[in-house]
Amino acid sequence: MDVTKRDPKLRLTGLHHAAKHGRVSTMTILIEHGADVNARSYEGTTPLGSAVGAGKLPAVKLLLRHGVDIELKGFYDRSPFHLAVSKHFVPAAKLLQGHGADINSTNRLLWTPLQSALDNDDLAAARWLLELGADTEVPDEREEAPLVNWAALTAQNDLLRMLLDKGASPNNLDSHGETPLGAACHQSNCVGIRMLLAEGADPSIPDRFGQLPGSKLKPQRWAKLVAEAHDLTLSAPRPITWAGWVSACSEGRDTRIRSAIAAGMDVTKRDPKLRLTGLHHATKHGRVSTMTILIEHGADVNARSKDGTTPLGAAARAGKLPAVKRLLRHGADIELKGFLSMSPFHEAVYSASRAVAKYLLTRGADINSTDRLQCTPLQSALENDDLKTARWLVEQGADMESRDSL
């Protein structure tokens, strides 16, 4: 008997059937005799998918020990992890996650496991996924609004709290140009309004009709909610996740940042992978007031990321002149090289940020500083066909005798 033989109609193997019924000893025999642990049926189901769908944890463990493809999608283009979440099969979901399953894998509808958990009203699973770092910026089931907007609109305030705690932006725009705060005001979701304002939601962002969030409420009620949110922020400093910290620094939500610092947030903390600090993120987006708060609380103006990027280099590359000025005012090293060993001046030239480049030159930047490839700013400008900047560099005395970078 050929153990790889399939049902001619459904294309199921004996291993599919054994896995579905949790027959571990039978599965072992079949695998030892050459059964394909990654065989897919007519509809795409794998033995692992069969085991997960039927809630057979020992079968899942056996297949994992025999090298099954953990990301091979099956019926409805769901990964085994996605299926486990959808089926409320928590032990299997945790086991698969421990083996490196993609927690943001999408199905045929482009839904993530987080969206499936929420669609099933499984807030416990949603909370667990958010703790693992699930993407909070995915749209709702209508693909019209980020989840945070949908939670505010439908007064799902427990979910709204979880999403904000895990870094979802309180200023996301949905497909209709409305923020979460606008959605909450539209539904008179007072709890959500206070929560969003305390997280730094911007009440000055209008919707597509030009209406401000507060205009959807009576003036007295709006003023009361704003005051309550302010008191909440001051009276109850709360810790913040790394994702929330990055979001707050990038968007310049200073009230939330002060609250997090008051709760013990270390402003020198870095992303464990890219080694970026909150100051890097604030600088890249030109959030000068946020930068000032961070620096006043001990942020390192010369911190270097994994690829060498400094806050000054990030500001120069992004063309954020006010941020550049603020960093230099606080002692940033104007010649400290970063990404590809480019100086901040070189970064400004490379990204065609002429206003930044001109300012840095007035502060003493080396016009002929070379990068890792021994290219000068002039060579970089020529490589990018930025003749206007190249001409300006020559006028400022750039070395024209350096080697041809091409």
Secondary structure, DSSP 8 states (H G I E B T S, - for coil): --TT-B-TTT--BHHHHHHHTT-HHHHHHHHHTT--TT---TT---HHHHHHHTT-HHHHHHHHHTT--TT---GGG--HHHHHHHTT-HHHHHHHHHTT--TT---TT---HHHHHHHTT-HHHHHHHHHHT--S--B-TTSSSBHHHHHHHTT-HHHHHHHHHTT--TT---TTS--HHHHHHHTT-HHHHHHHHHTT--TT---TTS--GGGGS-HHHHHHHHHHHHHHHHH------HHHHHHHHHHT-HHHHHHHHHTT--TT-B-TTT--BHHHHHHHTT-HHHHHHHHHTT--TT---TT---HHHHHHHHT-HHHHHHHHHTT--TT---GGG--HHHHHHHTT-HHHHHHHHHTT--TT---TT---HHHHHHHTT-HHHHHHHHHTT--S-S----
